[in-house]
Amino acid sequence: MPQKVSSSIESHFALTAHYVSKYFLDSKSVILTCCLLPFSHTVLAFDYGDPTILEQSHLEMINRARSNPESEAKRFNLDLLEGTKPGQIDYSTKQPLSFNAALLTTARNHSNTMLNANFFEHTDQANHSPWDRFKAINYNYSSANENIAMIGRTSSLNVIETNSELYRNLLIDNEYQNRQHRVNLFNPKYREIGIGLSLGIWHEANHSFNSALLTTDFGLRTNGRPIVLGVVYDDQNKNNLYDPGEGIPGITIAISQNLTTTSASAGGFGLEVDPHHDYTLTFTHPVYGTLTRDVHVNDLNVKVDVLLNEFPNPSPDIIRQNSSSNADQQCPSFEQNQLQIPCVSAAGQPFQIELGAIGATDNHKFTLGIRSLSSSQPASLVSCDVYDPVLQKAFLRCVKRDNKNYRAELTVSGSPNPVIKLELLESSGAYFVY
């Protein structure tokens, strides 16, 4: 590493099964790739997992690129074939990648280990290689691959922008031999992925950096079947893309009575199905209503995204007109300096949050109360808002203030005396901060 580092850590590494090489480059990130060879293990049943909103957003960027490589290259003014060997990449559509819970876990663990132990390599300090990690999770693959990337700055990180920058750096793959990271992103044979993003402090050359470490594990599972995947989201900024915080959890997706799932905390879902069949997907929510989508599945994954406004009852105002108790819970009132949020999901567990505001309207300080709920209660995860531990923020679908409904974001940051901020956002983008 350079002895003096200002706003970023500047180093690249490359590791394959047969050789190691190291380069110091002028860049704003660190990227590393590792190609894995076949290894036989026990097959696990398919599980999508519960990615964070940043991990889901990262996958959406990758799948956007795979669905239209030429358009993605134009987005970044990139020659897609630049630096690659003949035949490594082409402009054809690639199957979308689905999260796999086992890959998600091992990717997160490796990112956390690198950050906590302050190293940047595929093999950790306990000499656990990528092969060891895949073996430990019993992931039976016919082909797999791993990229890791890092950004570190002395200034603060905007985690949403940093997540996008990590993706862009791996896509462009500047000055990296044979553009292997880009090749991995567009490899058509991969079906599943794990994405682990860790944020924290990195120490280097007597400096401390606000850092983001990313691990992406690509896999083609032996005897795996096609996956119908997608994300249910509220396109709040109308950009026709999934953005962090827009996912809708708790949507039931059913293909048959025996084949169902629920959209995860960040809105994503996946169902493994038999190839060469037509399927009808039914999306159901107790307040938003029900809609269906027909899909045909051959041998490859199929992506089916659903927007909140496609449901019969998508808006908070419509929800409030419903007289059911579940509907009333969708839009709690912030009145008389009190706000009770019936259910917020954190790490798959439901909690009730109570806020008490102290002080003038334009300078509130909040007291915070949190009560654990039983997941068997009616308020379970279907009606829960989502707290993202990476952003330290709860995304509230509706809060009522002065007889008007808002989306809201509740930020709880710092310890042992947390700073609590509540933002009420209008559809126009204007907001009020308390």
N, C-alpha and C positions, 0 to 999 in steps of 0.2 A: 504494500500500500504506500502511496506517497506520504512523506513525513508531514506535509502541510496540506490540509484539505479545507476548502472554504465552504461553499454551499452544497457540495455533493461529494460522494465517495466515488472514485474513478478507478475502476478495475474490472477486467473481464476474465473469466476462467472458462475452460472447456474440458470436459471429461467424457471419455467413452469407455467401452469395455476393455480397450486395448492400449490406450495411451492417455497421458495427461499433458496438457499444455497450458501456459499462463501468459496473459498479455496485460499490459497496462496501457489504457487507451483514454483519450479525451472524450468522456461521455458522462451522462448524468445518471447512469445506472450501472448495476452489475448484473450480468446474466450468465447463466450456466446451463448446460444441457447434458443429459446422460441417456444413452440408448441402452435399453435393457434387452437381454436375451431370454428366450423361453425358459420357463421353470415350472414344474408341475406341482400343484397343490390342490387341496380340497376346494370344491366349488361352493360359494355361498349363494343363498337365495338373494334375488335382487332387492335392494333397498336404496331409494333415492337419497336419503339423508336430509339434513336440515341446514343448508348453507346460510351464511349471513347475507345481508343485502349487498355487501360489497362483493362477496364471492359469487352470488347469483348474477350481479351486474357484470362481473368479469366474464362469466360464461356466456352471457348474452352478447357481449362484444365478439367473443370467439365465434359463436354460432352465426352472428351477422356476417362475419368474414367468410365463413365456410359456405354460407348460402349463396353468396355472390362475390367471389374473389376479385373479379375485375372492378366492381363498384367499390370494394373496400380499398383496393390499391389506389383508385382515383381519389378516395377520401383523404389519403395521406400523401398524394402526389408521388406514389411509389411505383416503380417498375417491378411487378410481382416476381418476374423471373430473374431479376438482377442478382448476380452473385451465386446463383444456384447451379447445380449440375444439370445437364439435360435430362428431362423427364422427371425431375424431383417434384415439380409443381406444375399444375396446369390450371386453366381458367374454369374448369367444370365445377358444378355444384357438388359439395361434399356433404355427407350425412351429418346432421346435427349431433352434438355430443350431449349425453345425459350425465348428470351427477350420479356417482355410485358412492354410497355411504362409507364403504371400506376405504376407497381411494380418497374420499374427503377427509377421513380421519387421519390417514397416514400423511397426507399433504399438510394438514394443519399441524400435526405433531412435529414434522420436520421443520416447518417454518418457526414454530415456537422454540424448538430445541436450538436452532441456529441463533435466534435472537437472544435467548436466555444464556447460552454458552458463548456468545460473541464470536461465532465462526461462520464462514460462508463456503461450504463444501457439500457435496453429495454424501460423503461418508462422515458420520458424526464422531465425536471424541471417544465414544465407546466402540468405535470401529464398526458401527452398523451401516452397511451400504444400502443403496436402494433395493438390491436383491433381498437383503435381510428384512427390510421393511415390508416388501410385498409378501415375503414368506410369512412374516408375523401376523398379517391380516388374512392369511389364507386366500389371497387373490390369485386364482388360476388363470394365467393369461397366455395367449399364443403370441402376443406382441404388446410391448409397453414402452413408455418413454417418459422422461422427466425433464422439465425445465425448472430452474430456479432463477429468481431475479431479486434485485434489491435497489432501493433508493434511500439515500440518507442526506439530510440537510441540517445545517445549524439553525436555520429558520424553521418556523412551524410548518407542518404539512397539512394541506387540504386533502383529507384522505380520499375523497371522491375523485378529485383531479389526479391524485397520485396513483390510484387504482387504474385510471385510464392511461396514465403515462407509462406504467409498468406494461400494460398491454401493448401500447404503441411501440415501446422500445423492443419488445420481443418480436413484434411484427416486422418492423423495419430492420432490426438485427444488424445495425450499422457496424461495419468492419469485422463482423464475426465470420469465420471461415465457413464457406458453403451455405451460409444463412440457415444453419440447422434449426434454430428456434422457429423461424418462419416455416420451414419445411414441416416441422412437427405440428404447427397450428393447422396446416392444410393437408395433413396426411389423411387420405380418404378411408383408411381401414379402421381407424380408431372409432370406438363406439361410446366409451365412457371416460369420465374425467373426475379427478379430485382437485380442488383448488383450495389452498390454505393461505390466508393472508394474515400476517401478524404485524402489529404496530407496537413500537416501543423505542427505547434508547439503545443506540449502538455506540460502543466506545472504540476509538481508533486514533492512534498517534497522539494520545493525551487530549483528544477532543471527544465531545459527546454529540451525537447526531440524532435528531428525530428521524426514525427510520421505518420503512415498510419492507418486509421480507415476504416474498411470494414463492410458493411451490405449486407447480401444476403437474399432476401425474395423469398421463394418457394411457388408456388400456383397451385391449380387445380381449374380452373374457372368453376362455375356452367354453364351448357349448352354450354361449350366451345367445339370446334371441333379440330380435328388434325391440326397440323401446319407443313407445309413444310418449313424448315429453312436451313440455311447454311451460309457460308462465302465465298466471292470471294477474293482471295489473290494471291500475288506474292511470291512464296517460295524462297526468295532471298538467304537464307543460305542452301537450299536443305536438310532440316531436316524433311520434310514431315509433318510439324506442322505449325500452324499459330503463328507468333510472332508479337509483337507490331510494327506497322509501315508497315506491309505487306499487309494490307487490301486495296481493290480497291473499292472506292466509285463510285457512279454514273452509275452503271450497271443496266439497266432495266431488270427486271425478270417478264415474263408474262406467265400465264397459259391460259388465254383467253383475249379477248378484254376488258372485264369488271373486270378482276382480275389481276392486275399488281402491282408491287412495284419497288423500286429502292434501291440498296445496300446503306447502311448508311455510315456515315463518316469513320467508322472502317472496312467496307466491309461486315458486316452482313446483313441478310435479313430474313423475315418470312412472309408467306402467310397462312392464315387460310382457310382450304378447307373442303369439305364434305368427310366423310369416305367412304371406299369401292369403290374407283374409281382409274382408271389409268389416269395419267396426263403427259403431255409433257410441260416441262419448257423451255422457250426460253430466253436466256441471250443475251442482245444486248448492244453494245457500238458503238458510231459513228466512232471511230478510230480502236478499237480492233476487231470489227466485231461481228459475231453472232454464237452461238452454242446452241445445245438443249440437254436436258437430260430427259429421261423417268423414271417415278417413279410410284409405286403402293402404295396407302395409305389405310391401314386398319383403326383401331381405334386409333393408336398411331402416335406420331410425326415422321417425316422422315427427315433426314439430308442429304443435297445435297451440297457438297463443290465443288467449281470450281477454278482451278488454272489459272493464267493469261496466262501461256504458252499453254493452251488448245485453246485459241482464235486464229483466223486466223492471226492476226497482233499484236503479243504481245510485241515486243521489240522496244525500242526507235529508233534503227537504221532503222527498217522497217517503223516505224511511220514517220520518217524524210523523207523517200523517197516518201511519199504521198504528192502530191502538194496542197492539200486542206488547206485553212486557219486554220481550226480547227486542222489539223495535225501539222502545223507549230507552233501552240501555245503549243503543247505538250513538246517542247524542246527549251525553251528560251536560248539565248546565254549570257554567262558571259564574255563579251569582253569589252575592253577599260575601265575596272573597273566599269562597269555598268551591272546591272541585273534587268530585269523587269519580274516578275512572273505574268502572265495574270490573274490567278484566284486561290485564296486559300480560302477554306471553313473553317470558324470558327463559331461554334455554329449554323450551318445551314445557315449562311449568307456568300455570296461571297465577296471577297475583292481583289484588285489588290495591289501588293507590288512592290516597287521600291527600289533597293539597290544601293548605291554609295560608292565605296571603296576609302579610303584615305590612303596614305602611301605606303610603299614598299610592293612588292608582298608577301613576307613572313611575313609581319606584318600589314595586313590590319586592318583599323578601318572603320566601315560602318556608313553611314547615312541611315536612314530608312524612307520611305514614304509609307503610307497606304491610299488607296482610296476605299470607299465602292462602290460596284457595285449593280445594280438592278438585282434581281434574274430572271427577265424576259429577260435579255440580252442573246445573243447566248452563251456567255461564262459561263452560269449558272453552277450549281453544277456538271453536268455530266463531265465537263472537268476540274474541280477544283482539286488541290492538297489539302491536309488536314492539318490543324493546330490543334494540341492537346493541350488544355489549361493546363492539368495536367503536361505534360512534357515540356510545353512551347516550343514546337518544331513543325515546319512544315516539312512534309515529301513530298519531291518533286520527282516526278517520273522520270524527266529527266532535266538535265541542260547541255548545250553545252559549252565546254571550250577547246580552241585550237583544234578545229575540231574533238573533241572526246566527246561522250555522257556519262554522269554519272548519277547515282541516287544521290540525295543530301538531306541533312538535314540542315534546317535553325533554329537555336536556338536563341530565344529572351528572355533573363532572366534578372530579376532585375528591379527596378524602384527607383527613377524617371529617372535615367540615365541607360537604359538597356545595357547589354552586348550582342552583336550580333555576332554569329559565323556561318559560312557557311562551311559545310563539303561536299566534292565531293567524292563519294564512287564508286569504281570499283566493278565489279562482283566478283573479287577474294577476296574482303574484304579490299584491300588497299584503303587508302583515303588521300585526301589533305584537310588541314584545313586552312581557311582564317579568 
